[in-house]
Amino acid sequence: MDEQQQAPGAPADLPQLPKLPREFQADAAQSRPAWLREGARVLALRAPLWAGLQARPLTLAVLAVALLLSTVAAQRVLMEGSPELLWRSFVQGWADFALMAWLSWVVARSARSIEPAAPSAATLLALAWSAGLLLTWLDGAVVLALRAALGPVDGWPASVYWASWLLGLAWLGGAQMALLWRVAAGGLARAAVLLVTPLALAIPGWVAPTTFWWAEPAPDADAWAGLPLTDEVVDAQPQLLSRALADLQPPVPGRVNVYALTYAPYAAEDVFMRESAVVAKTMRERFGADGRLVELVVNPATVTTLPWATPLNLRKAIAHVATVMDRERDVLFLHLTSHGGADGKLAADTSPLQTAPMTPELLKRWLDEAGVRWRVVSVSACYSGSWIPPLAGDGTLVMTAADADHTSYGCGKRSELTFFGRAMFEEALRKTWSFTEAHAHARKVIEVREQEAGKSDGYSNPQISEGAGVRGVLERLAQERRGP
């Protein structure tokens, strides 16, 4: 704005808004190519040509949808095979959009209080999104070039992977901050630009990224040849289950007894076998379940020592435990650990046996049929939060290693224990007999460890649901374990 046009009392450092040459001051700037052109100027850290730029609702809608779909496509480029599109993710992850909209309003309001012709909030938002859209396309092209040169993303050097992600994020943050800084008038508006712009990028990029695709982990064919189905194994398995169920001890009268089952149906990775053992040890030592516990595990190392984790064996175990326990007083604890799918199914790998994956609906039906009144169900798997709605009830406590939209962590071939299994059963329940207290502690520990490990799809966000009825039973249990 020329000095002659400056309003009386306006600050001398009012941002100077560049003007288009006269021949370009037509409404042609409203077209989509014009927004992309000016977005490119923002991305190049140059001031956009403001004249003729006036974003309409349709402009913002088109840019928002294009940015969303480009993000979905960019995530797909990073993945091999045929991943599944997670449709529920389209209704999540809008916090960064809302923050940038609010920040654009703050900046535009500060400028228009001095110069009414300053850009509107919608115009600033459209320019910020246009820059983000162009950078998403550029990032996708870079990733495709790197894949052609280096192969699948999983095989990239760590420095290349992080650089390809962080450099683009930092560039976009600097470009959007420069855009808003040019227009912001006053210290408060500029402080908001400095604080909120990085936050709007950190939420989808680091704090809570939205995952649009999921592919079920496949076992390593070079390391997994299936269960050894020798004559000895086939003969031993039915006897192992019968013996384990027959050895269950009756309840101690007048006390809340804990009967426990573990279920680890993924034989290709030892981490689930180890987690079953840790959970079983904790239940024996901390909750008096010695003699009242059955481990169901599928693993080549346990084919002649532990009954297999198959749906049929789990159903038989639940039904038998219900006949031994005091169903009005005692608690049945179940821990299920495996890979989890976005569809809520617990993966099973019992090759060459053919077994179906477990679902929460099946588990609830079997518990109801057996008449088990008081239940504690622990699910250590990706997307396991989806198990809570089908299982939750007055007599049930359900706790999971993740919510319904995120993966858990630590379930790979090189993992000793899952992050949830370690934090919950090897650490937290060694200090308390309260499942709710232990879960609250484990959540904090898991969040820190996932950040340190560089978990790329956001905090797993373990969940818990406790029915009012079972709460009183578990409080009595904790009091009895503490003693006088």
Backbone hydrogen bonds, N-H to C=O, Kabsch-Sander energy under -0.5 kcal/mol:
donor,donor_aa,acceptor,acceptor_aa,energy
5,Q,2,D,-1.1
6,Q,2,D,-0.7
6,Q,3,E,-0.9
10,A,7,A,-2.0
14,L,11,P,-1.3
17,L,15,P,-0.6
24,F,21,P,-2.2
25,Q,22,R,-1.5
29,A,26,A,-1.3
30,Q,27,D,-2.4
31,S,28,A,-1.8
35,W,31,S,-1.5
36,L,32,R,-2.3
37,R,33,P,-2.6
38,E,34,A,-2.6
39,G,35,W,-2.4
40,A,36,L,-2.0
41,R,37,R,-1.5
42,V,38,E,-2.1
43,L,39,G,-2.5
44,A,40,A,-1.6
45,L,42,V,-1.9
46,R,41,R,-3.0
50,W,18,P,-0.9
50,W,48,P,-0.9
53,L,50,W,-2.7
54,Q,52,G,-0.7
60,L,56,R,-1.8
61,A,57,P,-2.5
62,V,58,L,-2.7
63,L,59,T,-2.4
64,A,60,L,-2.7
65,V,61,A,-2.4
66,A,62,V,-2.5
67,L,63,L,-2.6
68,L,64,A,-2.3
69,L,65,V,-2.8
70,S,66,A,-2.1
71,T,67,L,-1.9
72,V,68,L,-2.1
73,A,69,L,-2.3
74,A,70,S,-2.6
75,Q,71,T,-2.3
76,R,72,V,-1.8
77,V,73,A,-1.9
78,L,74,A,-0.9
78,L,75,Q,-0.6
79,M,76,R,-1.6
84,E,214,W,-3.6
86,L,212,F,-3.0
87,W,85,L,-1.1
89,S,86,L,-1.4
90,F,87,W,-1.7
91,V,88,R,-1.4
92,Q,89,S,-1.4
98,A,94,W,-2.2
99,L,95,A,-2.5
100,M,96,D,-2.2
101,A,97,F,-2.1
102,W,98,A,-2.5
103,L,99,L,-2.6
104,S,100,M,-2.2
105,W,101,A,-1.9
106,V,102,W,-2.3
107,V,103,L,-2.5
108,A,104,S,-2.6
109,R,105,W,-2.5
110,S,106,V,-2.0
111,A,107,V,-2.1
112,R,108,A,-2.8
113,S,109,R,-1.3
114,I,111,A,-1.4
115,E,111,A,-3.0
118,A,115,E,-2.2
124,L,120,S,-2.2
125,L,121,A,-2.6
126,A,122,A,-2.5
127,L,123,T,-2.1
128,A,124,L,-2.4
129,W,125,L,-2.6
130,S,126,A,-2.3
131,A,127,L,-2.2
132,G,128,A,-2.0
133,L,129,W,-2.7
134,L,130,S,-2.2
135,L,131,A,-2.2
136,T,132,G,-2.1
137,W,133,L,-1.9
138,L,134,L,-2.3
139,D,135,L,-3.1
140,G,136,T,-2.3
141,A,137,W,-2.1
142,V,138,L,-2.3
143,V,139,D,-2.7
144,L,140,G,-2.3
145,A,141,A,-2.1
146,L,142,V,-2.5
147,R,143,V,-2.7
148,A,144,L,-2.0
149,A,145,A,-1.6
150,L,146,L,-3.6
151,G,147,R,-2.1
155,G,152,P,-1.6
156,W,153,V,-2.0
161,Y,157,P,-2.2
162,W,158,A,-2.6
163,A,159,S,-2.0
164,S,160,V,-2.4
165,W,161,Y,-0.9
166,L,162,W,-3.3
167,L,163,A,-1.9
169,L,165,W,-1.7
170,A,166,L,-2.7
171,W,167,L,-2.4
172,L,168,G,-2.4
173,G,169,L,-2.2
174,G,170,A,-2.4
175,A,171,W,-2.4
176,Q,172,L,-2.7
177,M,173,G,-2.2
178,A,174,G,-2.2
179,L,175,A,-2.1
180,L,176,Q,-2.2
181,W,177,M,-2.5
182,R,178,A,-1.7
183,V,179,L,-0.7
183,V,180,L,-0.5
184,A,180,L,-2.6
186,G,184,A,-0.5
190,R,186,G,-1.8
191,A,187,G,-2.4
192,A,188,L,-2.2
193,V,189,A,-1.9
194,L,190,R,-2.1
195,L,191,A,-2.0
196,V,192,A,-3.1
197,T,192,A,-0.5
197,T,193,V,-1.3
199,L,195,L,-0.9
200,A,196,V,-2.8
201,L,197,T,-1.2
202,A,198,P,-2.5
203,I,199,L,-2.0
205,G,201,L,-1.6
206,W,202,A,-2.7
207,V,202,A,-2.8
208,A,203,I,-3.1
211,T,209,P,-0.5
212,F,210,T,-0.6
214,W,84,E,-1.9
221,A,219,P,-0.7
223,A,220,D,-1.3
224,W,220,D,-1.5
225,A,223,A,-0.5
227,L,351,S,-3.4
229,L,227,L,-1.0
230,T,228,P,-1.5
234,V,230,T,-2.5
235,D,231,D,-2.1
236,A,232,E,-2.2
237,Q,233,V,-2.2
239,Q,235,D,-0.6
240,L,236,A,-2.4
241,L,237,Q,-1.8
242,S,238,P,-2.1
243,R,239,Q,-2.8
244,A,240,L,-2.2
245,L,241,L,-2.3
246,A,242,S,-2.3
247,D,243,R,-1.8
248,L,245,L,-1.1
249,Q,291,G,-2.7
255,R,252,V,-1.4
257,N,255,R,-0.9
258,V,287,F,-0.5
259,Y,257,N,-0.6
259,Y,331,V,-2.8
260,A,292,R,-2.5
261,L,333,F,-2.6
262,T,294,V,-1.9
263,Y,335,H,-2.6
264,A,296,L,-2.5
267,A,265,P,-0.8
267,A,349,D,-2.4
269,E,266,Y,-0.9
272,F,269,E,-1.1
273,M,269,E,-0.5
274,R,270,D,-2.5
275,E,271,V,-2.2
276,S,272,F,-2.1
277,A,273,M,-1.8
278,V,274,R,-2.2
279,V,275,E,-2.7
280,A,276,S,-2.5
281,K,277,A,-2.3
282,T,278,V,-2.3
283,M,279,V,-2.4
284,R,280,A,-2.1
285,E,281,K,-2.8
286,R,282,T,-2.6
287,F,282,T,-0.6
287,F,283,M,-1.0
288,G,284,R,-0.8
289,A,283,M,-2.1
290,D,284,R,-0.6
292,R,289,A,-2.7
294,V,260,A,-2.1
296,L,262,T,-2.2
296,L,294,V,-0.6
297,V,295,E,-0.6
297,V,307,P,-2.1
298,V,264,A,-2.4
299,N,297,V,-0.6
302,T,299,N,-1.8
303,V,300,P,-0.7
305,T,302,T,-1.4
306,L,302,T,-2.6
310,T,308,W,-1.4
314,L,310,T,-2.4
315,R,311,P,-2.4
316,K,312,L,-2.4
317,A,313,N,-2.5
318,I,314,L,-2.5
319,A,315,R,-2.3
320,H,316,K,-2.3
321,V,317,A,-2.8
322,A,318,I,-2.1
323,T,319,A,-0.8
323,T,320,H,-0.9
324,V,320,H,-1.0
324,V,321,V,-0.9
325,M,321,V,-2.7
327,R,325,M,-1.0
329,R,326,D,-1.3
330,D,326,D,-3.3
331,V,257,N,-2.6
332,L,374,W,-2.3
333,F,259,Y,-3.6
333,F,331,V,-0.6
334,L,376,V,-2.8
335,H,261,L,-2.4
336,L,378,S,-3.0
337,T,263,Y,-2.4
338,S,380,S,-1.7
341,G,345,K,-2.3
344,G,341,G,-2.0
346,L,358,M,-3.1
347,A,339,H,-2.7
347,A,345,K,-0.6
349,D,265,P,-2.5
353,L,350,T,-2.4
355,T,353,L,-0.7
358,M,346,L,-1.3
363,L,359,T,-2.0
364,K,360,P,-2.6
365,R,361,E,-2.1
366,W,362,L,-2.3
367,L,363,L,-2.3
368,D,364,K,-2.7
369,E,365,R,-2.7
370,A,366,W,-1.9
371,G,367,L,-0.9
371,G,368,D,-0.7
372,V,367,L,-1.9
373,R,371,G,-0.5
374,W,330,D,-0.5
375,R,373,R,-0.6
375,R,395,G,-2.7
376,V,332,L,-2.5
377,V,397,L,-3.0
378,S,334,L,-3.3
378,S,376,V,-0.5
379,V,399,M,-2.4
380,S,336,L,-3.1
380,S,378,S,-0.5
381,A,379,V,-0.9
383,Y,406,H,-2.4
384,S,381,A,-1.3
385,G,403,D,-1.0
386,S,383,Y,-1.6
387,W,384,S,-2.3
388,I,385,G,-1.4
391,L,387,W,-1.4
392,A,388,I,-2.8
393,G,396,T,-0.6
396,T,393,G,-1.6
397,L,375,R,-2.4
398,V,465,S,-2.8
399,M,377,V,-2.6
400,T,463,Q,-2.8
401,A,379,V,-1.9
403,D,460,S,-2.2
406,H,403,D,-0.7
415,S,412,G,-1.4
419,F,409,Y,-2.5
420,F,409,Y,-0.5
422,R,418,T,-2.4
423,A,419,F,-2.3
424,M,420,F,-2.7
425,F,421,G,-1.8
426,E,421,G,-1.1
426,E,422,R,-0.9
427,E,422,R,-0.9
428,A,423,A,-2.5
429,L,424,M,-2.2
430,R,427,E,-1.4
431,K,428,A,-1.9
432,T,428,A,-0.8
435,F,433,W,-0.6
438,A,434,S,-2.4
439,H,435,F,-2.5
440,A,436,T,-2.2
441,H,437,E,-2.2
442,A,438,A,-2.7
443,R,439,H,-2.3
444,K,440,A,-1.2
445,V,441,H,-1.9
446,I,442,A,-3.0
447,E,443,R,-2.1
448,V,444,K,-1.8
449,R,445,V,-2.4
450,E,446,I,-2.7
451,Q,447,E,-1.9
452,E,448,V,-2.3
453,A,449,R,-2.1
454,G,450,E,-0.7
454,G,451,Q,-0.8
455,K,450,E,-2.5
458,G,455,K,-0.6
459,Y,207,V,-0.8
465,S,398,V,-2.6
467,G,396,T,-2.0
469,G,394,D,-0.6
470,V,394,D,-2.3
471,R,467,G,-1.4
472,G,468,A,-1.0
473,V,469,G,-1.0
474,L,470,V,-2.6
475,E,471,R,-2.0
476,R,472,G,-1.9
477,L,473,V,-2.1
478,A,474,L,-2.5
479,Q,475,E,-2.2
480,E,476,R,-2.5
481,R,477,L,-2.3
482,R,478,A,-2.1
483,G,479,Q,-1.5
